């Protein structure tokens, strides 16, 4: 995020829909958009994790951030955005359920105002909308129910 | 019903581990077969509720006696914070005074690999599970038997039970004394 926020530098983002709103992740962190897969669930106490996927021989935790970003009435999630986040020595894949198809955008990362939630690491200004860029680590650190 | 190991354990290769698959609600779990001493029915259980200050001891719901030794029965639903289910079996853990109440025993199988729990999981599950394994395309958590009740917690609970038994015996003796007087 720091590298991306250098003044005037354009960066690639993946825009993903959650209900009627769109959010963005840094494109470097996203590896693919996947169709719904079998969700394996088991008891745990970590907030926002809904289970794990078994994809290509890898265990991928599923982090459902919709309740944090748009509240409890989020519509059905249709796809998984597979992202690479910190965790372990070489990073860890994490699947983020989203409600529709994603889009690639190139824009300048603008600094956040103090009124935005702590998980917003910047905003990007598109033709018709301002999109919040989400820091997945900070979303997962948000207090919530497992 | 009692299912007790009668045959000596086979030597196993480092990469293959026999496990017992059991269910609690809709979730299937695996536990190392070497960690289980016996699978029992619910016969002979005595209800108990721990008044101890140890919050974690609230999951001990029953006790039973086997070979003059008291065992503490942990309700797996309370351990895993899951809704109540219909328990029908007890897994008696090896080399401990702990047993676990579970819904059913599925079967035994052999694991070739236990994969680490992803780092994204940061809660109590890091103690509960050794990792995850794949059984017929299904990811199954492999439980850590020591996590059900620590040795310190077991010692506290057994001491509390012994104190209660002594108190009951004292009451009986006092009552008998009063009757004979």
Interface residues (C-beta under 8 A of the other chain):
Chain A: X40 X41 X42 X43 X44 X45 X46 X49 X52 X54 X59 X60 X61 X63 X85 X87 X88 X92 X94 X140 X146
Chain B: X27 X29 X80 X81 X82 X115 X118 X119 X120 X121 X122 X123 X124 X125 X128 X129 X132 X134 X137 X138 X139 X140 X141
